Amino acid sequence: MNIKAQKQKEFRPDRGYTKEDWDEVSDNPPWTEEELRSARPFREVFPEIAAKMEQAIAARGRPKLEAPKVAVTLRLDPDVLEKFKASGKDWRARMAEELRKAAGL
């Protein structure tokens, strides 16, 4: 069994925390019924931090496009395809830009 999967019952050095840290949190009793009843949501207790976290999460991923792109199947001459691929990682974007120019967009 992986050592991290096991519940650690005693302090072990070189695990990223000190003996003082271990002693501080090692006696962490379960919550009482009263503590559970009085608990409030994180968003309610720390609204500014929660808002920043939500903004950070919303900003992840690909940027939203004004108009979604359309997947197509297109047959190209091998030399044309190789020329674009040889131009680097973003060859598809460069090809799309050249097509936009040719279409007068």
N, C-alpha and C positions, 0 to 999 in steps of 0.2 A: 504494500500500500504506500502511496505517495505520502511523504512526511507532512506536506502542507495540508493534505486532506484529513489528517488526524488532528484531533483537538489537542492542542499543546497544553500540558498541565504543569510544566515547570519552565523557568527561564533558561533560554539557550543563548549564549553570546553570538555576536556576528549575524544577527537576524534583522538588523535595521533599527533596533531600538535598544535603549539602555535598561539596566536592572531597575533603575528608578521608575522608568516608564512602565515596566512590567508590574512593579509593586503598586503603582498608582491605579492601574486598571484591572489587576488580577482579582480584586474583590468587588466584582460588579454584580450585585444581586438582581434578581428579576424584579420587574416593576410590581408595585402593589396595585390593587383594584382602584384605589383613590388616585394614584399617579396616572393610570390608564384613562380614567374618567376625565382628568384635568388636562390631558395632552391636547395640543392644538396642532393643526397642520403647519408644516414648514412655511408654506406660502403666506400664511396668516401671521406667523411670528417674525419672519424675515422677508417682507414683501419686496424690498429693493434687490436683495440677493436673488430671490426667486425670479424676478423680472429679468435680471441680467442673464441668469441661467437659461431662461426660456428664449431670450433673444439669441444666445449663442447656439442653442439647439436648432432654432429656426434658420439660422444662417448657414447651417451645414449643407453639404450636398451640392449638386449642380445648380447653377443659377437658373432662375425661371426664365424661359424664353418668351418673347412676345408672341411668336407663332410657333407651335410645335413643328419639329422637323418631320418629314415623311420618309419612311424607308422605301427604297426602290431597288429593283434589280436592273443593272445596266451592264451591257457588254462593251468593253473597251479594247482597243488594240493593246497588245502586251507592251509595246515600247512606250506608249502614253502612260500606262499604269506604272511601269517601272520608273519612269522619269519623276512622277509625283512621289512614289514611295521613297526614292533616293533622296528627296528633299528633306526628309526627316520625319520625326514622330507625328506632327500635326498635318500630314499630307492630305488627309480628307478635308480639313478646313481650308487648306490652300486650294484644293481642287474646287471646292464649293465657291470660293471667292472668284476664281477664274471663270467659272460658269456664270456667276452673277454679272461679271464684267461683260462677258460675251452676250448675255441676254439684255444688257443695257440697264441693269438694276443698280 
